[in-house]
Amino acid sequence: MNLDRIELGRRTYHDEWISAGAAKFFLDGVIESHTAAMLAPYTNDPEQSGKLLWNPEKYKEAVAELERHGIQVYTHAIGDRAVRLALDAYEEARERTHNDDARPRIEHIESITAEDIPRFGKLGVIASFQPLHAYPDEDTLKIWAPSIGPERAQRGWAWRSIEKTGGLLAFGSDWPIVTMNPWLGVQNAVTRQTTEGEPTGGWLPQERISLEDAIRGYTLGAAFAARREKTTGTLEPGKLADLIVLSQDLFTIQPAAIAKTEVLLTMVGGKVVYQSPKWNHLKSAREAK
């Protein structure tokens, strides 16, 4: 870990457009290739349980050192063993630094034990998810789920369980792995179904969240996770006028239609930076009246 380089980045890039005041660790791989670190062997390959990419004690020490310097920590952790280690490291760092506003994040959290779910709220760890990763296509249902078996798969992308035990959700895209378009992710967070409506009733429907909470994850939750909640994340006096005008009211349409949403106009800092052809057409029609 090159602390001097991280500090240089933080001093160099710190304005309203870009901030380098964070460091990210990679603890493991992914479940599909059996490289995510699991507490027990993979169901369809009992000889494998993945592996950690960091020595646990060195990782814990690095986390504590970064937090002592006021550097926010992100950790890629997909398997339940990696998620537990990240939570353990954040808990130990909090005990050593007494920093109650460190806002450490865990990225992805595809598999988690029931015991570790409430630790997000207890420890103030941000659960950073990308809702479209849980899209219930053949990759998820026929490769991901069989790799860890039905019992562990029941806690796949446990948005609702983490939220209802006090954890804060921050949503994003993980571009270029999936599209930057948020509406597919919002729809999947609400339905846990493909755009064709499969499976009926949703995959792991107990982990669906409300439309309001899904939007909050992409807005205020993401802003808080990036230490930007004082200037962005909600529309209110004193914050930047970063906003969009949509083609439909998400709260009056069927959830299965959310993915069809289009952005008609975008404002950044109160300045219009994008207008779609549809917006220009509507504007011309209004002016003609």
C-alpha positions as CSV (number, residue, x, y, z in Angstrom):
1,M,0.0,0.0,0.0
2,N,1.5,3.3,-1.1
3,L,0.1,5.8,1.4
4,D,2.1,8.7,0.1
5,R,0.7,8.3,-3.4
6,I,-2.9,8.1,-2.0
7,E,-2.3,11.3,0.0
8,L,-0.9,13.0,-3.1
9,G,-4.0,12.1,-5.1
10,R,-6.2,13.4,-2.3
11,R,-4.4,16.8,-2.3
12,T,-4.3,17.0,-6.1
13,Y,-7.9,16.0,-6.9
14,H,-10.4,17.5,-4.5
15,D,-13.0,19.7,-6.0
16,E,-16.7,19.7,-6.9
17,W,-16.1,17.5,-9.9
18,I,-13.6,14.9,-8.7
19,S,-12.3,13.7,-5.3
20,A,-9.5,11.2,-4.7
21,G,-10.0,10.9,-1.0
22,A,-10.7,7.1,-1.0
23,A,-8.8,3.8,-1.5
24,K,-10.3,0.5,-2.8
25,F,-9.2,-3.0,-1.9
26,F,-10.0,-6.2,-3.9
27,L,-10.5,-9.1,-1.5
28,D,-11.7,-11.8,-3.9
29,G,-13.0,-12.7,-7.4
30,V,-16.4,-13.7,-8.5
31,I,-18.7,-16.6,-7.8
32,E,-19.2,-17.8,-11.4
33,S,-15.5,-18.7,-11.8
34,H,-15.3,-19.9,-8.2
35,T,-12.8,-17.2,-7.3
36,A,-15.0,-15.5,-4.8
37,A,-13.8,-16.3,-1.2
38,M,-16.4,-18.5,0.5
39,L,-16.6,-19.8,4.0
40,A,-17.6,-23.3,2.7
41,P,-16.8,-25.0,-0.5
42,Y,-18.7,-24.4,-3.7
43,T,-21.7,-26.6,-4.0
44,N,-20.9,-27.7,-7.6
45,D,-17.2,-27.9,-7.0
46,P,-16.5,-29.1,-3.4
47,E,-12.7,-28.9,-4.0
48,Q,-12.9,-25.1,-4.3
49,S,-13.9,-22.4,-1.9
50,G,-12.2,-19.5,-3.6
51,K,-9.4,-17.5,-2.1
52,L,-8.6,-14.1,-0.5
53,L,-6.4,-11.8,-2.4
54,W,-5.0,-10.2,0.8
55,N,-3.6,-11.7,3.9
56,P,-6.3,-11.0,6.5
57,E,-4.0,-9.4,9.1
58,K,-2.2,-7.2,6.5
59,Y,-5.6,-6.1,5.1
60,K,-6.9,-5.2,8.6
61,E,-3.8,-3.2,9.3
62,A,-4.0,-1.4,6.0
63,V,-7.7,-0.5,6.6
64,A,-6.9,0.9,10.1
65,E,-4.0,2.9,8.8
66,L,-6.1,4.5,6.0
67,E,-8.8,5.4,8.4
68,R,-6.3,7.0,10.8
69,H,-5.4,9.3,7.9
70,G,-9.0,10.1,7.1
71,I,-9.1,8.2,3.9
72,Q,-12.4,6.4,3.1
73,V,-12.1,2.7,2.3
74,Y,-13.9,0.7,-0.3
75,T,-13.6,-3.1,-0.5
76,H,-14.6,-5.4,-3.3
77,A,-16.0,-8.4,-1.5
78,I,-18.4,-10.9,-3.3
79,G,-18.1,-14.1,-1.4
80,D,-19.4,-14.5,2.2
81,R,-15.8,-15.1,3.5
82,A,-14.6,-11.8,1.9
83,V,-17.6,-9.9,3.2
84,R,-17.0,-11.1,6.7
85,L,-13.4,-10.2,6.6
86,A,-14.2,-6.7,5.4
87,L,-16.8,-6.2,8.2
88,D,-14.3,-7.5,10.7
89,A,-11.6,-5.1,9.4
90,Y,-14.0,-2.2,9.6
91,E,-15.1,-3.1,13.1
92,E,-11.5,-3.4,14.3
93,A,-10.5,-0.1,12.6
94,R,-13.5,1.7,14.3
95,E,-12.4,0.3,17.7
96,R,-8.8,1.6,17.1
97,T,-9.5,5.0,15.6
98,H,-12.8,5.8,17.3
99,N,-14.0,7.4,14.0
100,D,-17.7,7.1,13.8
101,D,-17.9,8.8,10.4
102,A,-15.4,6.8,8.4
103,R,-18.2,5.6,6.0
104,P,-16.4,2.4,4.9
105,R,-18.0,0.7,2.0
106,I,-18.3,-2.9,0.8
107,E,-18.9,-3.3,-3.0
108,H,-21.1,-6.0,-4.5
109,I,-21.9,-8.3,-1.5
110,E,-23.3,-11.0,-3.6
111,S,-23.2,-13.7,-0.9
112,I,-23.5,-13.1,2.9
113,T,-24.3,-15.1,6.0
114,A,-27.4,-14.4,8.0
115,E,-25.2,-13.4,10.9
116,D,-23.4,-10.7,9.0
117,I,-26.5,-9.0,7.6
118,P,-27.2,-6.8,10.6
119,R,-23.6,-5.8,11.0
120,F,-23.9,-3.2,8.3
121,G,-26.3,-1.1,10.3
122,K,-24.5,-1.8,13.6
123,L,-21.1,-0.7,12.3
124,G,-22.2,2.0,9.9
125,V,-20.8,0.2,6.9
126,I,-22.3,1.3,3.6
127,A,-23.7,-1.5,1.4
128,S,-22.7,-0.5,-2.1
129,F,-24.7,-2.6,-4.6
130,Q,-25.3,-2.6,-8.4
131,P,-28.9,-3.8,-8.7
132,L,-28.5,-5.0,-12.3
133,H,-25.9,-7.5,-11.2
134,A,-28.8,-9.4,-9.6
135,Y,-30.7,-9.5,-13.0
136,P,-32.3,-13.0,-12.9
137,D,-31.1,-14.3,-16.3
138,E,-29.6,-17.6,-17.2
139,D,-26.2,-16.6,-15.8
140,T,-27.7,-15.8,-12.4
141,L,-30.1,-18.7,-12.2
142,K,-28.0,-21.5,-13.9
143,I,-24.4,-20.6,-13.1
144,W,-24.3,-18.2,-10.1
145,A,-27.0,-19.9,-7.9
146,P,-26.0,-23.6,-8.5
147,S,-22.4,-22.6,-7.6
148,I,-23.3,-21.9,-4.0
149,G,-26.5,-23.9,-3.6
150,P,-30.0,-23.0,-2.6
151,E,-29.4,-22.2,1.1
152,R,-26.7,-19.6,0.4
153,A,-28.4,-18.4,-2.8
154,Q,-31.4,-17.3,-0.7
155,R,-29.3,-14.4,0.5
156,G,-28.2,-13.3,-2.9
157,W,-27.9,-9.5,-3.1
158,A,-29.8,-9.0,0.2
159,W,-30.9,-5.4,-0.3
160,R,-34.0,-5.6,1.8
161,S,-32.5,-7.6,4.6
162,I,-29.6,-5.2,5.0
163,E,-31.8,-2.2,4.8
164,K,-34.4,-3.4,7.3
165,T,-31.6,-4.1,9.9
166,G,-30.4,-0.5,9.6
167,G,-27.9,-0.7,6.8
168,L,-27.5,2.2,4.3
169,L,-27.8,1.2,0.6
170,A,-25.8,3.0,-2.1
171,F,-26.6,2.0,-5.7
172,G,-24.6,2.4,-8.9
173,S,-23.9,0.7,-12.2
174,D,-20.4,-0.8,-12.1
175,W,-20.0,0.4,-15.7
176,P,-18.7,-0.9,-18.0
177,I,-19.7,-4.3,-16.6
178,V,-23.4,-3.2,-17.1
179,T,-25.0,-0.2,-18.7
180,M,-24.8,3.2,-17.0
181,N,-28.5,3.6,-17.7
182,P,-30.0,3.5,-14.2
183,W,-33.6,2.6,-15.1
184,L,-32.9,-1.0,-15.7
185,G,-31.3,-1.2,-12.3
186,V,-34.2,0.7,-10.6
187,Q,-36.7,-1.7,-12.2
188,N,-34.7,-4.8,-11.1
189,A,-34.4,-3.5,-7.6
190,V,-38.2,-3.2,-7.4
191,T,-39.2,-6.4,-9.3
192,R,-36.2,-8.8,-9.3
193,Q,-37.5,-9.9,-12.7
194,T,-36.2,-9.8,-16.2
195,T,-37.8,-7.2,-18.6
196,E,-39.9,-10.1,-19.9
197,G,-41.4,-10.6,-16.4
198,E,-39.5,-13.8,-15.4
199,P,-39.6,-15.4,-13.0
200,T,-43.2,-15.0,-12.0
201,G,-43.3,-13.2,-8.7
202,G,-39.6,-12.2,-8.9
203,W,-36.4,-14.0,-7.9
204,L,-35.9,-13.9,-4.2
205,P,-38.9,-11.5,-3.9
206,Q,-38.2,-11.0,-0.2
207,E,-35.2,-8.9,-1.2
208,R,-37.2,-6.5,-3.4
209,I,-37.3,-2.9,-2.2
210,S,-39.7,-0.1,-2.8
211,L,-39.4,2.3,-5.7
212,E,-38.8,5.2,-3.2
213,D,-35.9,3.3,-1.6
214,A,-34.5,2.3,-5.0
215,I,-34.4,5.9,-6.1
216,R,-32.9,6.9,-2.8
217,G,-30.1,4.3,-3.3
218,Y,-29.2,5.9,-6.6
219,T,-29.4,9.5,-5.3
220,L,-29.0,10.4,-1.6
221,G,-27.5,7.0,-0.7
222,A,-24.9,7.3,-3.4
223,A,-24.2,10.9,-2.4
224,F,-23.8,10.0,1.2
225,A,-21.4,7.1,0.3
226,A,-19.3,9.6,-1.6
227,R,-19.4,12.3,1.1
228,R,-21.4,14.6,-1.1
229,E,-24.8,14.6,0.6
230,K,-24.4,18.3,1.6
231,T,-24.4,19.4,-2.0
232,T,-26.1,16.6,-4.0
233,G,-28.5,13.7,-3.7
234,T,-31.7,15.6,-3.1
235,L,-33.4,18.7,-4.5
236,E,-33.5,21.3,-1.8
237,P,-32.4,24.8,-1.1
238,G,-28.6,25.2,-0.7
239,K,-27.7,22.2,-2.9
240,L,-26.6,22.1,-6.5
241,A,-29.3,22.2,-9.1
242,D,-28.3,18.8,-10.6
243,L,-31.6,17.3,-11.9
244,I,-33.3,15.5,-14.7
245,V,-36.7,15.6,-16.3
246,L,-38.1,12.2,-17.2
247,S,-40.4,11.0,-19.9
248,Q,-42.8,9.4,-17.4
249,D,-43.8,9.6,-13.7
250,L,-42.2,6.5,-12.1
251,F,-44.7,6.5,-9.3
252,T,-47.8,6.2,-11.5
253,I,-46.6,3.5,-14.0
254,Q,-46.4,-0.2,-13.6
255,P,-43.0,-1.3,-12.2
256,A,-42.4,-3.4,-15.4
257,A,-42.4,-0.1,-17.4
258,I,-39.6,1.6,-15.4
259,A,-36.9,0.5,-17.8
260,K,-38.6,2.3,-20.6
261,T,-37.9,5.7,-18.9
262,E,-36.0,8.3,-20.9
263,V,-34.2,11.4,-19.8
264,L,-35.7,14.5,-21.6
265,L,-33.5,17.2,-20.0
266,T,-30.4,17.3,-17.8
267,M,-29.2,20.2,-15.6
268,V,-25.9,20.3,-13.8
269,G,-25.3,23.1,-11.4
270,G,-28.4,24.8,-12.7
271,K,-27.2,24.8,-16.3
272,V,-28.9,22.7,-19.1
273,V,-26.3,20.3,-20.5
274,Y,-28.6,18.0,-22.4
275,Q,-32.0,18.2,-24.2
276,S,-33.4,15.2,-26.0
277,P,-35.2,15.5,-29.4
278,K,-38.4,14.7,-27.6
279,W,-37.9,17.5,-25.2
280,N,-37.3,20.0,-28.0
281,H,-40.4,18.7,-29.7
282,L,-42.5,19.2,-26.5
283,K,-41.0,22.6,-26.1
284,S,-41.8,23.7,-29.6
285,A,-45.4,22.4,-29.2
286,R,-45.9,24.4,-26.0
287,E,-44.5,27.5,-27.6
288,A,-46.9,27.1,-30.6
289,K,-49.9,27.2,-28.3
